[in-house]
């Protein structure tokens, strides 16, 4: 029987840490969350400057069912905390010679595909039906598994549908079975650019992301992505969680195969179990120390990581014509950029990039008549030891925005902040400066990811984007739940 005085420490107040804290508090544990920054949300923080509001990290709200399921677990709903808007179009993709809007109306989307490639509407229906099956089975029978043992993969639904899940086929081959036009192929392959591998090396299972994108849709929590963290923080406090901002954990003390607690600047605090939602490699190497680390330096060096990013946060004194809330600039070679990330890591010469203007949807994100811009360039992880030519990239994206919209934004910039891979290291102790965690390759799926629980320290657990189920905000919510369940299994 669980001792009602069991105390749990959660290191890191990002989405996965807050998720773990909520589930543990609901079960009756005394839970303390320690966050090194002054606000909770981890990479989902935001900041304001001169009337501009910027989401610092995640900006796409996909898989709304996972968010709803999280709050439902506490007899609440998303609507109790923030207002969701479905974006229509969800986003705009700029190609070399034209642009494509991804409509929230599925019939309009079919018509769009058909206009580009005759016969592709019927192919898209089949493709999305298969993707829906993968989503239902993958999320229902795989994603909510802790990855502790290979026996989890013996789930009857997984076994019966193993070939329909396309685990052993690449996404690239799968997409090309249905479509020929390079624009449609790029549209369907783009989500995996952020999953950490080229489409040729990503299992076709991840076409489930196309179902999340094109059918479940792209949403926006009014007020910004930070409202998710605010909602989770509010829920945590309602459940009795103790939140400790500006508290940097220095060490996890271990003795006789058990974590004894954590060391802060103010001293040692004892706990009955510890969950770290801080960067897994940093926790393993620094917080646990060389004598207690779970994985070797060689192990981490051989992990395939998702990209890092160069980000520009811009405030403009005018509106940008011809762009939406979300915009993808695929007006240059997709493969060349992917190779610079995954094959021959180097600073890209002609990268694809993403432009977000939340002020298109949310008037409170910028002063009246102004625009806030978040421009992100995916780059290879591990380049944090060198410095990119940041002005080259700034001028490059500005010129390409001007080519598509007719507006050179440079004379209109009244606020600018650069964010580089080294900033991910500084702010989040991110391994190799990664922005999106561990790559979702076949050999880094489920039980082949770094484990949720320490193999030798019985009451030490991990959560977040470097463990199961993987990168992204919805997986972070699930990861937090899985880690909390492991703690409860140990203490009960």
C-alpha positions, -999 to +999 in steps of 0.1 A: +000+000+000+013+035-009+025+056+019+005+089+018+037+108+027+056+097-005+072+128-020+081+130-057+104+155-073+099+164-110+129+182-125+117+206-153+084+223-157+079+216-194+049+198-209+061+163-199+071+174-164+038+191-157+019+161-171+038+137-148+031+160-118-006+162-125-010+124-127+010+118-096-009+145-076-042+130-087-030+097-073-024+114-039+013+119-039+031+151-027+046+164-059+072+192-063+082+206-097+115+224-100+119+247-130+151+267-137+133+295-156+109+320-141+079+306-161+067+271-167+064+255-201+099+245-210+104+250-247+068+261-249+076+294-231+068+328-246+080+363-240+068+398-248+088+428-260+076+462-271+040+449-274+050+418-294+042+384-280+063+354-292+059+317-287+095+307-282+092+271-293+062+249-304+038+267-326+018+240-343-012+226-324-019+192-339-036+160-324-063+179-304-077+146-292-045+140-272-048+173-254-085+167-247-077+132-234-052+146-210-076+171-195-104+145-195-082+123-173-088+150-146-125+155-153-118+187-172-118+198-207-095+220-229-124+245-230-121+250-192-087+266-198-083+280-232-102+287-265-092+267-296-095+281-331-092+258-361-072+276-387-086+275-422-065+273-443-043+254-419-012+267-436+002+279-469+031+262-487+052+283-511+068+263-539+092+276-565+065+289-589+032+287-570+016+282-536-008+257-520-033+264-492-042+234-470-079+237-465-096+226-433-124+214-456-115+179-468-135+181-499-118+213-509-085+196-502-094+167-525-103+192-552-069+210-547-050+177-551-071+168-582-063+201-598-026+196-594-025+159-603-056+143-620-067+112-602-049+122-570-082+130-551-091+093-551-055+084-541-056+109-512-088+093-499-071+059-498-039+073-484-057+091-456-079+061-448-047+041-443-032+069-423-063+070-401-059+033-393-022+039-384-032+068-362-059+049-344-037+018-338-004+037-334-017+062-309-041+037-292-019+006-290+017+019-293+022+055-283+006+050-248+030+021-241+060+027-218+086+010-240+098-010-210+097-044-227+095-058-262+065-078-251+045-046-254+047-050-292+027-083-288-005-064-284-031-082-305-042-051-324-006-043-333+002-079-343-029-083-364-022-050-383+016-052-384+017-051-423-010-024-425+011-002-402+039-002-428+066-003-402+092-018-426+085+005-456+098+040-459+075+070-459+091+082-491+083+050-509+048+049-494+039+085-505+053+079-540+031+049-544+001+073-545+014+106-559+038+118-586+037+156-584+067+168-564+046+195-547+021+169-533+050+147-523+067+175-504+035+184-487+031+149-474+067+144-464+072+177-446+061+166-411+089+141-408+115+168-415+110+177-379+108+140-367+145+137-372+151+117-404+148+119-441+115+105-455+136+076-470+146+066-435+114+072-417+089+043-413+057+048-434+039+043-400+044+080-396+019+088-424-003+089-393+010+125-390-006+133-424-040+122-409-033+144-379-024+173-402-050+170-430-080+155-412-077+164-375-064+198-386-042+227-374-055+246-344-044+276-324-050+282-286-061+319-285-034+338-267-006+315-278+009+281-271+020+293-236-017+290-227-012+252-228+015+255-202-006+280-182-035+256-183-014+227-171+002+248-144-032+258-132-044+222-132-013+211-113-020+237-086-056+227-084-044+192-078-020+203-050+013+203-069+040+225-055+056+246-083+091+260-078+102+285-105+138+297-107+151+266-090+180+250-108+186+214-098+224+207-094+225+170-087+204+139-080+218+122-050+220+084-052+229+058-026+226+020-025+207+019-058+181+045-049+177+081-055+177+100-022+166+133-035+179+165-052+205+191-045+196+228-050+216+259-044+198+261-011+207+226-001+196+190-002+159+180-004+149+144+001+124+126-021+111+090-025+113+091-063+126+115-089+114+121-125+136+142-148+119+160-177+152+179-182+173+169-212+179+131-208+215+132-218+222+161-194+204+143-166+223+111-173+258+128-176+256+157-152+227+154-127+234+117-120+271+119-126+295+095-142+291+068-115+254+066-120+248+073-156+227+049-175+242+053-210+278+058-221+292+087-240+295+065-271+258+056-268+247+092-269+271+101-297+256+074-319+220+085-314+203+101-344+189+134-333+161+155-348+172+190-361+182+221-342+171+255-355+180+290-363+151+312-352+144+349-358+118+366-336+108+398-355+084+426-348+073+446-378+056+480-381+035+468-409+015+437-420+029+412-444+006+406-474+000+372-489+009+351-459-012+332-434-007+323-397+016+293-407+037+294-439+062+269-453+088+281-478+095+251-500+108+273-528+142+256-529+155+220-531+140+198-503+166+170-507+196+193-506+184+208-473+176+174-458+211+162-468+227+191-449+208+181-418+211+143-419+238+131-443+266+156-443+259+179-413+267+215-422+251+249-422+226+248-452+232+269-482+196+273-495+174+260-466+136+256-465+121+276-437+089+282-417+073+316-411+046+320-384+026+352-379+003+346-350-009+382-353-028+371-384-051+351-360-045+368-326-047+406-325-031+406-291+002+392-304+013+425-318+004+462-315-023+474-339-011+476-375+020+455-366+030+419-372+049+394-351+071+370-370+087+337-360+110+324-387+126+290-382+153+273-403+159+236-394+196+228-392+217+198-383+222+191-346+257+192-332+267+224-351+266+244-318+304+244-317+305+268-347+288+300-354+267+305-385+267+336-407+235+348-391+232+379-414+235+356-444+205+336-432+185+367-422+189+383-456+182+350-473+148+345-457+139+382-461+146+381-498+126+350-503+097+364-484+099+395-505+099+374-537+066+358-527+048+387-511+063+418-527+073+432-493+109+435-481+104+432-444+139+445-434+131+482-434+100+474-412+118+455-385+114+474-352+123+444-330+146+415-336+160+386-315+181+358-329+180+323-314+207+298-323+216+262-315+239+274-287+208+290-271+191+256-269+222+244-251+222+274-227+185+275-220+176+237-220+209+219-218+198+204-251+221+176-263+238+187-295+216+218-294+187+198-306+153+215-309+131+184-315+146+156-295+154+121-308+148+111-344+119+087-349+137+061-369+128+024-368+158+016-345+148+044-322+111+035-317+093+022-286+116+001-264+146+011-286+145+047-272+163+057-240+143+041-212+117+058-191+131+042-160+167+038-149+179+002-151+199+004-118+184+032-098+150+018-089+132+051-082+147+072-110+126+080-140+128+101-172+102+118-194+102+141-224+113+142-260+144+120-257+124+090-244+091+074-253+070+082-272+091+109-289+092+146-299+063+170-300+038+185-275+012+157-277+039+130-272+052+150-242+018+149-225+018+111-231+054+107-219+046+124-187+017+101-180+038+070-188+066+081-164+040+088-136+025+054-140+060+038-137+065+057-104+032+046-091+040+010-100+072+012-080+057+029-049+024+011-047 
